[in-house]
């Protein structure tokens, strides 16, 4: 009697079945990859927020030790050495790069660098120019600003992440002048004290952009008052920036949401900030 050979129904896949599986995998990848990218971006944004929280704790600890006053932005000590606000806050944080020559903090590395920045340039977090007085700057008289000058600490921004410079370092501060926040371009003044179109987002001026020309010498004439002195919206698709407030809390704020009159202007300190 002849035996019949039967083929197992699970012996293989047809071409159509393989194509269906591949199509399903491609669809899932198309759905999940943007989700993964968003998750990575959110993680970087949270890292930046944590950086500012640590910096804020350093500022608060400094104020406890120095009569509840803000550090100076920078000044020269008795030996003629420049002392910057990084050096005042740095010992309380013990994080970040230092100069090999004298051990001063560079303002870069560790918590001083936003993970979304294209290069780890010093000065990516800038201090409020009125609260952290510029002992080497223009105007005056310059004085140490006490925290009692803040009428609303929970609304007043003290430190913000800001743009890169086209040189080897950025400014120590973010600019607080009214004209920088209430002038929207084209000769028309804004009435709501916001500046939604910060010039750091234009490709020609955006030092975070791969197309930017990172020259050795900053173009001070064109760049001094734009991206490197103003908030940089480098999170959530270039729509959010992280800011530190006077009471120590940190949050992300969208473009155009920072209000100069409410969040930047400190009347008692503004008169000493070189608002020329």
C-alpha positions in Angstrom: 0.0 0.0 0.0 1.4 3.4 -1.0 1.8 6.1 1.7 0.8 9.6 0.8 3.2 12.5 1.8 1.4 15.4 3.3 2.9 18.9 3.4 2.6 20.8 6.7 0.5 23.9 6.5 3.3 25.7 8.5 6.2 24.8 6.2 6.8 28.5 5.1 5.4 31.9 4.2 4.2 33.0 0.9 5.6 36.2 -0.7 2.3 38.0 0.0 2.5 37.1 3.7 6.1 38.4 3.9 5.1 41.6 2.2 2.2 42.1 4.6 4.6 41.6 7.6 7.1 44.1 6.2 4.4 46.6 5.5 3.1 46.3 9.1 6.6 46.8 10.5 7.1 49.8 8.3 3.9 51.4 9.5 4.8 50.7 13.1 8.2 52.2 12.6 6.7 55.3 11.0 4.4 55.7 14.0 6.9 55.0 16.7 10.1 56.7 15.5 8.6 60.2 15.9 7.4 59.2 19.4 10.9 58.0 20.3 12.3 61.3 18.9 9.8 63.3 21.0 10.8 61.3 24.1 14.5 62.0 23.5 13.8 65.7 23.1 11.6 65.7 26.2 14.5 64.1 28.1 16.9 66.8 26.9 14.5 69.5 27.9 14.1 67.9 31.4 17.9 67.8 31.7 18.1 71.5 30.8 15.4 72.2 33.5 17.4 70.2 36.0 20.5 72.2 35.1 18.7 75.5 35.9 17.3 74.0 39.1 20.8 73.3 40.3 22.0 76.7 39.3 19.0 78.2 41.2 19.9 76.3 44.3 23.4 77.6 44.0 22.1 81.2 43.7 19.8 80.7 46.8 22.7 79.3 48.9 24.9 82.2 47.9 22.2 84.6 48.9 21.9 83.0 52.3 25.7 83.5 52.9 25.9 87.0 51.5 23.2 89.0 53.1 20.4 87.9 50.7 22.0 89.6 47.8 22.5 88.6 44.1 26.0 87.9 42.9 27.7 90.5 40.8 27.7 89.6 37.1 31.5 90.2 37.1 34.0 92.5 38.6 37.8 92.8 39.2 39.1 91.7 42.6 42.0 93.4 44.4 44.5 91.6 42.3 42.9 92.7 39.1 41.4 89.2 38.3 37.9 89.0 36.8 35.4 87.3 39.1 32.2 86.2 37.3 28.9 85.1 38.7 29.8 81.5 37.8 32.6 81.8 40.4 30.2 83.0 43.0 27.6 80.2 42.4 30.0 77.4 41.3 31.3 76.4 44.8 27.7 75.6 45.9 27.2 73.4 42.9 30.6 71.9 42.4 29.9 71.1 38.8 31.2 72.2 35.5 34.5 73.0 33.9 37.3 75.1 35.4 40.2 77.0 33.9 43.4 75.0 34.4 45.3 78.2 35.1 43.4 79.6 38.1 40.5 77.2 38.9 37.8 79.7 38.0 34.6 78.3 36.6 34.3 78.7 32.8 30.5 78.7 32.6 30.5 75.5 30.5 30.4 71.8 31.0 28.2 69.8 33.3 25.0 71.6 34.4 26.2 74.8 32.6 25.6 73.3 29.2 22.1 72.7 27.6 22.1 69.3 25.9 20.4 70.8 22.9 23.2 73.3 22.2 25.2 72.6 19.1 28.5 73.2 20.9 29.2 73.4 24.6 30.0 77.1 24.5 30.4 79.0 27.8 27.6 81.3 28.7 24.6 79.3 27.6 22.8 80.3 30.8 22.6 84.0 31.3 21.8 86.0 34.4 19.4 88.9 34.7 21.4 92.0 33.8 19.7 94.2 36.4 19.8 91.8 39.3 23.4 90.5 38.7 25.1 93.9 38.5 27.8 94.5 35.9 30.8 95.7 37.9 32.8 96.1 34.7 30.0 97.5 32.5 28.7 100.8 31.3 26.7 103.3 33.2 26.3 103.1 37.0 26.5 103.4 39.8 26.6 99.7 40.2 25.7 98.1 43.4 24.8 94.7 44.9 21.1 94.0 44.5 19.2 92.5 47.5 16.5 90.0 47.0 14.1 92.4 48.8 14.1 94.4 45.5 11.9 91.7 44.0 8.3 92.5 44.5 7.2 89.2 42.9 10.1 86.6 43.1 7.9 83.8 41.6 7.3 85.9 38.5 10.8 87.5 38.0 13.2 85.6 35.8 16.7 85.5 37.2 18.5 83.1 34.8 17.5 81.9 31.3 19.1 79.7 28.6 20.2 81.9 25.7 21.8 81.7 22.3 25.3 80.9 21.2 27.7 83.6 20.0 29.7 83.2 16.8 32.9 83.3 18.7 34.4 81.1 21.5 32.1 82.3 24.3 28.7 84.0 24.8 27.6 86.8 27.1 27.3 86.3 30.9 23.8 87.9 31.0 20.5 88.1 29.2 19.5 91.6 28.3 16.9 93.4 30.3 16.6 96.7 28.5 13.0 97.6 27.7 13.8 98.3 24.1 15.1 94.8 23.5 11.7 93.4 24.6 9.1 95.9 23.4 10.5 96.6 19.9 9.2 94.0 17.4 11.0 95.3 14.3 9.9 97.6 11.5 9.7 100.6 13.7 6.6 99.5 15.5 6.6 99.3 19.3 4.7 96.5 21.0 2.2 97.2 23.8 2.3 93.9 25.6 6.0 93.9 26.6 6.8 90.7 24.8 9.2 90.1 21.9 7.9 87.0 20.1 10.3 87.2 17.2 13.6 87.0 19.0 16.2 87.2 16.4 18.0 84.1 17.5 15.6 82.0 15.3 16.8 83.3 11.9 19.1 80.9 10.1 21.6 83.6 9.3 22.0 84.6 13.0 21.2 81.3 14.7 24.4 79.9 16.1 22.7 76.6 16.9 22.0 76.1 13.2 24.3 73.8 11.3 24.5 76.5 8.6 25.9 79.0 11.0 29.4 80.3 10.5 31.2 79.7 13.8 34.0 82.1 13.2 36.8 82.7 15.7 36.0 86.4 16.1 32.4 87.3 17.1 30.6 89.7 14.8 30.0 92.1 17.7 28.4 94.8 15.5 25.6 92.5 14.2 25.2 89.9 16.9 25.8 91.5 20.3 22.2 92.3 20.9 20.4 89.4 19.4 20.7 85.6 20.0 23.6 85.6 22.5 21.9 88.2 24.8 18.3 86.9 24.6 16.4 83.7 25.4 17.0 80.8 23.1 14.0 78.6 22.2 15.9 75.4 21.5 13.3 72.9 22.9 10.1 71.4 21.6 10.8 72.3 18.0 12.4 75.7 18.8 9.3 76.9 20.5 10.2 76.6 24.2 12.9 78.0 26.5 13.7 77.2 30.1 13.8 79.9 32.8 14.7 80.2 36.5 12.6 82.5 38.7 13.6 84.4 41.8 12.0 81.9 44.2 14.1 79.0 42.7 11.5 77.3 40.6 12.0 76.6 36.9 9.6 76.2 34.0 9.5 76.1 30.2 8.0 79.1 28.5 6.9 79.4 24.9 8.0 82.0 22.4 6.2 85.2 23.0 5.1 84.2 26.6 7.8 86.1 28.5 6.4 89.5 29.4 9.0 92.2 30.0 6.9 94.2 32.5 5.9 91.1 34.5 8.8 88.8 34.2 11.9 90.9 33.6 11.4 94.5 34.9 12.4 95.1 38.5 11.9 98.8 39.1 14.3 99.2 42.0 17.1 97.3 40.2 16.5 98.7 36.7 17.9 102.1 37.6 21.2 100.6 38.4 21.4 98.2 35.4 22.9 100.6 32.9 19.5 101.0 31.1 21.0 103.4 28.5 
